[in-house]
Amino acid sequence: MRRSTLVTVAGLMFVGGSIAQDKSNAKTEAARFIKQHDSNADGKLSRDEFPRRARPLFDRIDRNEDGFVELDEDIAFRLGRTRQESQPPQRRARPSVPSGFVATRDVEYAEADGVRLLLDVYAPEEPSKPRPLIVWVHGGGWRNGSKDQCPALRFLELGYIVASVEYRLSNVAIYPAQIQDCKAAIRWLRANAKSYSIDPDRVGVWGSSAGGHLAALLGTSGEDDFLEGKHGNTQQSSRVQAVCDFFGPTDFSQMDAHALSAAPFKHDAPDSPEALVIGGPVQENPDKVARANPITYVSSDDPPFLIVHGDQDPLVPLHQSQLLFDALKRVKCDVRLHIVAGGAHGFGRAPKVDKLVEEFFADKLRLESQE
């Protein structure tokens, strides 16, 4: 019998196992879902009754297009998703590496609870002097994403070594696993600095969304015992010398209070990305929220920060970055907050932002000493 899997998509649950088990589970979950949200008890769900986070799926589930989701439609959709989820995920093509550079991919930097943790390193084919390092931390709500897509590769031709790390996602382990893995990756890169011509005293980190949150934590938490973890190269430091945080969350408990009206889901919901990563609803777990908040660990010896956030971000409110900026300013840290007017959750390759990031790392990682 093939191993069963559990997948959550936009608040709907699909369970994969044997065909008979699939049908039974789909029927049970569909009945539970409809009963939970059927406010007028008519045995079906209108679009307004459908949970907001799952609403983008409504038209796909409503197969007869009568404006309601009924039990048999919900069951059919769940079974369809189960079949799709049983197929191995298709990975996006990895970006090409500039001429003169080589990619060393899928290097194991540590193992945690039986999970092999991997990273990619991009370096010159014929290195000369040690170069500063930029470490990319991917986003994806702590539950998705891949190290394979690394926008920092353009920094290779500017004089840097680049690394892209993966970490345990929230469906594998809850916080602080994610930051412990990132810290282990930094320690591994320092331990192996000579092999890749890395200058271990010039390490910058850059991430977006959930990756921005983890990058900020790398910057503020130093060598905090709770977050440091015990897997891999513990004799090395996990400190970084520069942090670029693109629209990363900070205080999960304030996200809904400052969300845009177009926000697609509630961060306080029990199945929000924030709830899933800390292991419980945000408002019911203030201690866990505080431990996941980069601001908790802010101190005057934190490295320079560049924070970039769009003022029309529907997923991570701009207020989250303002909170971090204010906290770093209070302890007189070197920090800049750049607000992208009209920017949503991500703003593509904006030339002004690109230049800002390049200037930030060149200054804070002393790129001129490379020449």
C-alpha positions as CSV (number, residue, x, y, z in Angstrom):
1,M,0.0,0.0,0.0
2,R,1.4,3.4,-0.9
3,R,2.2,5.7,1.9
4,S,-0.6,8.2,2.8
5,T,0.0,12.0,2.5
6,L,-1.7,15.0,3.9
7,V,-1.9,18.2,2.0
8,T,-3.6,21.5,2.8
9,V,-4.4,23.9,0.0
10,A,-6.2,27.2,0.6
11,G,-7.9,25.8,3.7
12,L,-9.2,22.7,2.1
13,M,-7.8,19.3,3.2
14,F,-7.1,16.4,0.9
15,V,-5.9,13.0,2.0
16,G,-4.1,10.5,-0.3
17,G,-3.9,6.8,0.4
18,S,-5.5,3.8,-1.4
19,I,-8.4,4.6,-3.8
20,A,-11.0,3.4,-1.4
21,Q,-9.4,5.4,1.4
22,D,-9.2,8.4,-0.8
23,K,-13.0,8.3,-1.5
24,S,-13.9,7.7,2.2
25,N,-11.6,10.5,3.4
26,A,-12.8,12.9,0.7
27,K,-16.4,12.3,1.6
28,T,-15.7,12.7,5.4
29,E,-13.7,15.9,4.9
30,A,-16.2,17.4,2.4
31,A,-19.1,16.8,4.8
32,R,-17.2,18.3,7.6
33,F,-16.2,21.3,5.5
34,I,-19.7,22.1,4.3
35,K,-21.2,21.6,7.8
36,Q,-18.6,24.0,9.3
37,H,-19.3,26.8,6.9
38,D,-23.0,26.3,6.0
39,S,-24.4,29.3,7.9
40,N,-28.0,28.9,6.7
41,A,-28.0,25.0,7.1
42,D,-29.2,24.4,3.5
43,G,-26.6,21.7,2.9
44,K,-24.5,23.6,0.4
45,L,-22.2,26.6,0.3
46,S,-22.7,29.9,-1.5
47,R,-19.7,32.0,-2.5
48,D,-20.3,34.3,0.5
49,E,-20.3,31.3,2.9
50,F,-17.1,29.9,1.4
51,P,-14.0,30.7,3.6
52,R,-12.3,33.7,2.2
53,R,-8.9,32.1,1.9
54,A,-10.3,29.2,-0.2
55,R,-12.6,31.5,-2.3
56,P,-10.2,31.5,-5.4
57,L,-11.1,27.8,-5.7
58,F,-14.9,28.3,-5.7
59,D,-15.4,28.3,-9.4
60,R,-13.3,25.2,-9.9
61,I,-15.3,23.3,-7.4
62,D,-18.7,24.5,-8.6
63,R,-18.8,22.2,-11.6
64,N,-22.5,22.9,-12.6
65,E,-22.0,26.6,-12.3
66,D,-25.1,27.1,-10.2
67,G,-23.4,29.4,-7.7
68,F,-23.3,26.8,-4.9
69,V,-20.8,24.1,-3.8
70,E,-22.6,20.9,-2.9
71,L,-21.3,17.8,-1.3
72,D,-20.8,15.7,-4.5
73,E,-18.9,18.6,-6.1
74,D,-16.7,19.0,-3.1
75,I,-15.9,15.3,-3.0
76,A,-15.1,15.3,-6.7
77,F,-12.7,18.2,-6.3
78,R,-11.0,16.6,-3.4
79,L,-10.5,13.4,-5.3
80,G,-9.1,15.3,-8.2
81,R,-6.7,17.2,-6.0
82,T,-5.6,13.9,-4.4
83,R,-4.7,12.4,-7.8
84,Q,-2.8,15.6,-8.6
85,E,-1.0,15.6,-5.3
86,S,0.1,12.0,-5.7
87,Q,2.2,13.0,-8.6
88,P,5.8,14.2,-7.8
89,P,6.0,18.0,-7.9
90,Q,7.5,19.5,-11.0
91,R,10.5,21.7,-10.2
92,R,11.1,24.9,-12.0
93,A,14.1,25.0,-14.2
94,R,17.2,26.2,-12.3
95,P,18.6,29.5,-13.5
96,S,21.7,29.5,-15.7
97,V,25.0,30.4,-14.1
98,P,27.1,33.2,-15.7
99,S,30.1,32.2,-17.8
100,G,33.2,31.8,-15.6
101,F,31.3,30.6,-12.6
102,V,30.4,27.1,-11.4
103,A,27.5,25.9,-9.3
104,T,28.0,23.3,-6.6
105,R,24.5,22.2,-5.9
106,D,22.7,20.1,-3.3
107,V,25.6,20.1,-0.8
108,E,24.5,18.7,2.6
109,Y,25.3,21.3,5.2
110,A,23.6,19.5,8.1
111,E,21.1,16.8,9.1
112,A,18.3,17.5,11.5
113,D,15.9,14.8,12.8
114,G,16.8,12.6,9.8
115,V,16.3,15.4,7.3
116,R,19.2,16.2,5.0
117,L,19.6,19.9,4.6
118,L,21.0,21.2,1.4
119,L,22.4,24.3,-0.1
120,D,23.9,25.5,-3.4
121,V,27.2,27.5,-3.7
122,Y,28.0,29.6,-6.8
123,A,31.7,30.6,-7.1
124,P,34.3,31.5,-9.8
125,E,35.8,28.7,-11.7
126,E,39.2,30.1,-11.0
127,P,39.0,32.2,-7.7
128,S,41.8,34.5,-6.6
129,K,41.2,36.5,-3.5
130,P,38.5,35.6,-1.0
131,R,35.2,37.3,-1.8
132,P,32.3,38.5,0.3
133,L,29.4,36.1,0.4
134,I,25.7,36.8,-0.1
135,V,23.3,34.1,1.2
136,W,19.8,33.9,-0.4
137,V,17.0,32.6,1.8
138,H,13.8,31.8,-0.2
139,G,10.3,32.7,0.7
140,G,7.0,30.7,0.4
141,G,5.2,31.2,3.7
142,W,7.7,28.8,5.4
143,R,5.8,26.0,3.7
144,N,6.8,26.3,0.0
145,G,9.6,27.6,-2.1
146,S,13.0,26.4,-3.2
147,K,16.6,27.3,-3.1
148,D,16.7,26.6,-6.8
149,Q,15.4,30.0,-7.7
150,C,18.1,32.4,-6.6
151,P,17.8,36.1,-7.7
152,A,21.2,36.8,-6.0
153,L,23.1,35.1,-8.9
154,R,23.5,38.5,-10.6
155,F,25.9,39.4,-7.8
156,L,28.5,36.8,-9.0
157,E,29.7,39.1,-11.7
158,L,29.9,42.0,-9.2
159,G,32.5,40.2,-7.1
160,Y,30.6,38.0,-4.7
161,I,30.3,34.4,-3.9
162,V,26.6,33.4,-3.7
163,A,24.9,30.6,-1.7
164,S,21.2,29.6,-1.7
165,V,19.9,27.6,1.2
166,E,16.9,25.3,1.9
167,Y,15.4,24.8,5.4
168,R,12.8,22.6,6.9
169,L,9.4,23.7,5.9
170,S,6.5,24.0,8.3
171,N,4.9,20.7,7.1
172,V,8.1,19.0,8.2
173,A,9.0,20.8,11.4
174,I,7.7,23.9,13.2
175,Y,9.6,26.9,14.4
176,P,12.4,27.4,15.4
177,A,13.5,24.6,13.0
178,Q,13.6,27.1,10.1
179,I,16.0,29.6,11.7
180,Q,18.1,26.9,13.3
181,D,18.6,25.5,9.8
182,C,19.6,28.9,8.4
183,K,22.1,29.4,11.2
184,A,23.5,25.9,10.5
185,A,23.9,26.9,6.9
186,I,25.8,30.1,7.8
187,R,28.1,28.0,10.1
188,W,28.8,25.5,7.4
189,L,29.7,28.2,4.9
190,R,32.1,29.7,7.4
191,A,33.6,26.3,8.1
192,N,34.1,25.7,4.4
193,A,35.1,29.2,3.5
194,K,38.5,28.3,2.0
195,S,37.0,25.7,-0.3
196,Y,34.9,28.4,-2.0
197,S,37.1,31.5,-1.6
198,I,34.7,33.0,0.8
199,D,35.8,35.8,3.2
200,P,34.1,34.5,6.5
201,D,34.2,38.1,7.9
202,R,32.0,39.5,5.1
203,V,28.8,37.5,5.0
204,G,25.5,39.1,4.0
205,V,22.1,37.6,3.9
206,W,19.1,38.4,1.7
207,G,15.6,37.0,1.7
208,S,12.0,37.9,0.7
209,S,8.7,37.3,2.6
210,A,9.3,34.3,4.8
211,G,12.9,34.4,3.7
212,G,13.0,38.1,4.7
213,H,11.7,37.1,8.1
214,L,14.5,34.5,8.5
215,A,17.1,36.9,7.2
216,A,16.1,39.5,9.8
217,L,16.3,36.8,12.5
218,L,19.8,36.0,11.4
219,G,20.7,39.6,11.8
220,T,19.1,40.3,15.2
221,S,19.5,37.0,17.1
222,G,23.2,36.7,17.0
223,E,24.1,33.5,18.7
224,D,20.9,33.2,20.8
225,D,20.9,29.7,22.4
226,F,17.2,29.0,21.7
227,L,17.6,29.8,18.0
228,E,21.1,28.5,17.4
229,G,20.4,24.8,17.2
230,K,22.9,22.0,17.6
231,H,23.2,20.6,14.1
232,G,26.4,21.2,12.2
233,N,29.6,23.1,12.8
234,T,28.7,24.5,16.2
235,Q,32.2,25.8,16.7
236,Q,31.5,28.4,14.0
237,S,29.6,31.7,14.3
238,S,26.2,32.2,12.7
239,R,26.5,36.0,12.8
240,V,26.1,38.0,9.6
241,Q,27.5,41.3,8.6
242,A,24.7,42.7,6.5
243,V,20.9,42.0,6.1
244,C,18.6,42.8,3.2
245,D,15.0,42.1,4.2
246,F,12.4,42.2,1.5
247,F,8.9,42.5,3.0
248,G,9.5,40.0,5.8
249,P,6.9,39.5,8.6
250,T,8.0,40.4,12.1
251,D,5.2,40.6,14.7
252,F,2.6,38.0,13.6
253,S,0.1,39.2,16.3
254,Q,-0.2,42.6,14.6
255,M,-0.6,41.5,10.9
256,D,-4.4,41.4,10.7
257,A,-4.8,44.8,12.5
258,H,-2.8,46.5,9.8
259,A,-3.7,44.4,6.7
260,L,-5.1,46.0,3.6
261,S,-8.7,45.5,2.7
262,A,-7.6,43.3,-0.2
263,A,-5.8,40.8,2.1
264,P,-6.7,37.3,0.8
265,F,-6.7,35.6,4.2
266,K,-6.5,36.2,8.0
267,H,-3.2,35.8,9.7
268,D,-5.0,35.0,13.0
269,A,-6.7,32.0,11.4
270,P,-5.6,28.6,12.6
271,D,-4.4,27.6,9.1
272,S,-2.6,30.7,8.3
273,P,1.1,30.4,7.3
274,E,2.1,32.1,10.6
275,A,0.0,29.7,12.6
276,L,1.3,26.7,10.8
277,V,4.9,27.7,11.3
278,I,4.6,28.3,15.0
279,G,2.3,25.3,15.6
280,G,-0.9,27.1,16.7
281,P,-3.1,30.1,16.2
282,V,-1.2,33.4,16.5
283,Q,-3.4,35.1,19.1
284,E,-3.4,32.0,21.4
285,N,0.4,31.7,21.4
286,P,1.9,35.0,22.4
287,D,5.1,33.4,23.7
288,K,5.7,31.5,20.4
289,V,4.9,34.7,18.4
290,A,7.5,36.6,20.5
291,R,10.2,34.0,19.9
292,A,9.6,34.1,16.2
293,N,9.7,37.9,16.1
294,P,13.1,39.4,15.0
295,I,12.4,42.5,17.1
296,T,12.6,40.4,20.2
297,Y,16.3,40.0,19.7
298,V,17.2,43.5,18.5
299,S,20.4,44.9,20.2
300,S,22.8,47.7,19.4
301,D,25.4,45.3,18.0
302,D,23.2,44.1,15.2
303,P,24.5,44.4,11.6
304,P,23.4,47.0,9.1
305,F,19.9,46.4,7.6
306,L,18.3,47.4,4.4
307,I,14.5,46.8,4.5
308,V,12.4,47.1,1.4
309,H,8.6,46.9,1.4
310,G,5.8,47.8,-1.0
311,D,3.0,50.0,0.4
312,Q,0.3,47.9,-1.3
313,D,1.4,44.5,0.0
314,P,-1.8,42.5,0.6
315,L,0.0,39.6,2.3
316,V,2.6,41.2,4.6
317,P,1.5,44.6,5.8
318,L,4.0,47.4,5.4
319,H,3.6,48.0,9.1
320,Q,5.6,44.8,9.8
321,S,8.7,46.4,8.3
322,Q,8.1,49.7,10.0
323,L,8.0,47.9,13.3
324,L,11.5,46.4,12.7
325,F,12.8,49.7,11.4
326,D,11.7,51.6,14.5
327,A,13.1,48.9,16.8
328,L,16.5,49.0,15.1
329,K,16.5,52.8,15.1
330,R,15.8,52.9,18.8
331,V,19.1,51.1,19.5
332,K,21.0,53.2,17.0
333,C,21.6,50.5,14.5
334,D,22.5,51.2,10.9
335,V,19.1,50.7,9.2
336,R,17.3,52.0,6.1
337,L,13.6,51.4,5.2
338,H,12.8,51.9,1.5
339,I,9.1,51.9,0.7
340,V,8.1,51.0,-2.9
341,A,5.2,53.2,-3.8
342,G,2.4,51.0,-5.3
343,G,4.5,47.9,-4.6
344,A,2.6,44.7,-3.9
345,H,4.0,41.5,-2.4
346,G,7.1,41.5,-4.6
347,F,7.9,44.2,-7.1
348,G,9.8,42.4,-9.8
349,R,13.2,43.7,-10.9
350,A,12.8,47.3,-10.1
351,P,15.9,49.1,-11.3
352,K,15.9,51.5,-8.4
353,V,15.6,48.7,-5.9
354,D,18.3,46.7,-7.7
355,K,20.7,49.6,-7.4
356,L,19.8,50.1,-3.8
357,V,20.6,46.5,-2.9
358,E,23.8,46.5,-4.9
359,E,25.0,49.7,-3.2
360,F,24.0,48.4,0.2
361,F,26.0,45.1,0.0
362,A,29.0,46.9,-1.7
363,D,29.2,49.3,1.2
364,K,28.5,47.0,4.1
365,L,30.5,44.0,2.9
366,R,33.4,46.3,1.7
367,L,33.3,45.1,-1.9
368,E,36.1,47.6,-2.8
369,S,38.6,45.6,-0.8
370,Q,38.0,42.8,-3.3
371,E,40.0,44.6,-6.0
